[in-house]
């Protein structure tokens, strides 16, 4: 395998279709998307908004039990975009490396 194709992920990635809210520092309103897969160190998601490689992101989502090793958990991730791909029907695929994860408090219903 060439160096360019060698696996660089540091966490086990799981396939998970989870709705996300995505915001870049220069946007006032968050956009939505859906994950394809995720781990504690990275996420691949689809969104209708074009996001540039190198952009900083704030991603809010619910982590599934496969990642948390307990129950579901709302989190806010700070991430950096490492790759952008053209998706289907005008969407974009965004691969991002997660720098930090903040657990959000539960809101009683």
N, C-alpha and C positions, 0 to 999 in steps of 0.2 A: 504494500500500500504506500502511495506517495505521501510525503509530509503534508501536502495540501488537503488530502482526504482523510488523514489520521483523526481519530476521535479526540476531541478536545474538551468534552463535557466532563465536569468534575462530580456531578451528581447523577443518580439514576433517573432517567427520563421516563415518564409514564404518559401514555395516551390518555388525554382527558379533554372533553369538550365542556369548557367552563366559560360563562359570560364574564367579560371584563369591562372595566371603565379605564380608558387610557387618556392621559393628559401629558402634553409637553409643556415645558416652562413658558413658552410664548403663546400658548392658547388659553383663552379665558374659559372655554367650555370643553369638557371632556367628551371624547368620542367613545363609541362602544365597539366591541369586538368579541371574538370567541377564540379560545385557545385550541391548538391542535395537540400540543403536548407540553409538559412542564416538569420541572424539578426544582429543588431548592436553590439551584444555581442559574437556571435559565428558563426561558419560555419562548414558544413559537406561537404566534397568534395571527389571526386574520382580522383586518379592519378595512373599512371603506375609505379611510383617510390616508393620504400619502404621508409617510413618516420617513425622514431622511436617515441614512446610515450615519451613525455617530451621535444621533439625538439622544437626549436624556429623557426618560419616561417616568411617569408615576402610574402604576398599574394597580387597580383595586380589584380583588377577586376573592372567591371562596376557595381555599385549598381543600382538596379532598382528603379523606382519611389515609389514603395510600402515601401521601406526602407527610402529613402531620404525625402519623403513627398513633393517632387518637381519633377524635371527632373532627368534623368540619370546622374550619376556622377562617374568618374574614381577615384579610391582610392587605397592607399597602406596600407594594414593592417599588424600590427605586432601581431603575435598570438603564442600561446603555444599549442602543440598537447596534448590532454587529452585522446584520444582513437584511436586505429588503428584496422580496421577489414579487413579480406580478402574479396575482392570483386569478381566480375565475370571476367573471361578471363584474369587472371593475374593482375588485378587492385587491388588497396587498397583503402578502405574507411578511411578517416581521419577526426576526429572530433577535432576542435581547438577552444580554447577560445581566443577571440580578446582582446588584451590589449590596442591597440591604432589604430586610423584610421587617416590617413593623406589624405586630399583631394588634388588630383593632378590637375595642371592647364590644361585647355583645349588647345589643339593644333589646331589652325585654319587650315582648309583643303584648 
